[in-house]
Amino acid sequence: MSVRAIDLRRGLGVKFKDAMWVVFEVSHVVKGKGPSCMQAKLKDVKTGRMIEQRFNPNERLEEIFFDRKQMTYLYSDTSSYVLMDADYEQIEIPLDLIGDKSVYLQPDMPIEVTFIEGRATSAELPNTVELEVVDTTPQVKGATATNQNKDAVLEGGAKIKVPPFVENGTVVKVDIRTNEYLSRA
């Protein structure tokens, strides 16, 4: 089955230049003059090599289907994350599959892992997580005229902006896609 380039999205598998690729990032680029294009960052499934490629929005690519598995995060070591599936089988995935989102990892967190030909190609964390604030400045009395957010460090090391009323020890809900405070948990 083929898919148009304008329909590419993160995590989609495609066949391009006789190799299997996973779409890592994609954006629709519109120039002032001339036609628009799809700028995609692709990751080779076998080698892990990344390339940037431009496609005509109506260009067709062959779609590759792969397995998605719900897994549970257990722990990490120096070179990988260890996950467990529903059958209690443990697998290791490379650190780069989660990347900078690793600051949000918590034990027993559900992670959706994508496999192509038995090899993990991507890992998606939940969109929101609840973490405890471990370091933030105290609220200044009388500074309620303006709603200015303050810096906070969460238990995994993530740094976000929070409202002034949030204190150390407060559990907050964070959107990991935008790295923003949503609410108190």
N, C-alpha and C positions, 0 to 999 in steps of 0.2 A: 504494500500500500504506500502511496506517496503522499507527502505533505507539502503545502506551499510554504515558502520561506517566511511569509508574513505571519504564519501560524506557529513558528518556532517558539518554544518556551523553555525555561530552565529545566534540566533533567530529561529532556526528550532525546531519544537515541536516533541517529540518522546515519545512513551510509553515504560517504562522500569520498571521492578519489580512491575507490577500492579499499576503504578502511572503515571501521566502525567508530563513530564519534558520539560523545554526549555533549549536548548544548550546556555550556557552563554559564554564559551570560548572553543576552540578546537585547538589542535596542533598534528602534526604527529611526533612521537618520533621514531628515528632510532638509535638503539644501535650498538656498534661495532660488537658484535657477537649476534646471535639469531634473531628472527623475530622482525619486527617493530610493533608499536601499536599506537592507537589513544588515546591521553590523553584528556578527556573532563571534563569540569566543568559544571554540570547540576544544574538547579534550579527547585525545586518542584513548580508546578503551584498553588496548594492549600495552602501549608504551607509556601512557600518562603525559605525553607531549601536548602542549597547548598551542593552538594557532588562532589567529584572528582572520576572519573571512567575511567578505561582503557578498551579499546575494541580492539579485533582483527580487522584489517582493512577490512576483508571480512565478519565480523559479521553483521547480519541484524537486524534492529530495526524497529518497526512499527511507521510510521510517523503519526503525528496528524496535521490536518488542522485547521487553525484558521483564524479569520478576521483581516485584516489590514485596518486601517482607517487613513486618512490624517487629522490631527487636527492642531489647532493654539494655541500657547502658549500665555496665558493672563498674569498671575502673579503667585507668589509663596507665601506661608505662612510658618509657622514654621514646618509643618509636611507634606506638599504636594505641588504639582504643579497643577495649575488649567488650563485646556485646553478646547477649544471649537471646536466642529465639524461644518460641513457645514450647519447643521440644527439648529445652535445656541444653542445646548445643551452643558452644561458645565459638565465636569467630573474632579475629582481629582485623581491624580496618586501619589504613594509614592515617596519620594525623592530618594530612591535607584535605581529606574528605569533609571534615567538619570545619577546619580552618580557624578563623578568628571568632567563630561562634562558640568555641570551646569554653569560654569564660562563663557560659550559661549552663554547662553540664552539671547534672546532679545525679547521684546514685539512683537507680531504678527509673530513670527518665526514659519514656518511649521515644524511639528513633526509627524513622522509616528509611530502610536501606534498599537501594536499587542494585540488582545484580544483572550482569550480562555475561552469559556463558560461565556462570558460577563465580564470577569475580565482582566484588563490590565496586561500584562506579560512582555512587553518590550517597550521601546521608543527609536527611532532612530532620531538623529538630522541630518540636512543636512551635507554633507561632508565638505563644505567650508562656512565660514561666513566672513562678513565684519565688523570690529570693529575699534573704534578709539583708538589711542595710547594716554594714559593719563599721563604716566610717563616714560621718558627715558633720558639718559644723552645726552648733546649736542655733536655735531660732533666736533672733534678736528681738527683744521686747519692743513693741511699738512700731515695728517695721511692717505694718500691714497695709499701708496705703498703696503700695504697688505689689503686684504678684510676680516677684522675681524668683526664679528657680535657683537652687544651690546644687553644688556638686556632691555626689555620693558614690561610695565604693560599695559594691555588693559582695556577697560571700564568695563568689567564684572569681572575683577580681574585676568584674565589669564596672565601668564608670559611666554613670548616667546623671541627668539633671532631675531633681525632685523638688516638689513644693516645699516651702519653708517649714511647714508643720511636721514633716517627716523627721523622726529622731533615730538615733542608733538603736538597733534591735527591732525596728519595724519591718514587717514582711510586706514587700511591694510586688505588684504585678507589672511585668515589663514585656513590651512587644519587641522580640529579638530581631525582627526584620528591620525596624527603624531605630532600635536602641533607645526607646522612649518609655518613660513612666506612664502607666495607665491608671492605676489606682492602688489603694491599700488592699491587701488580701484579707 
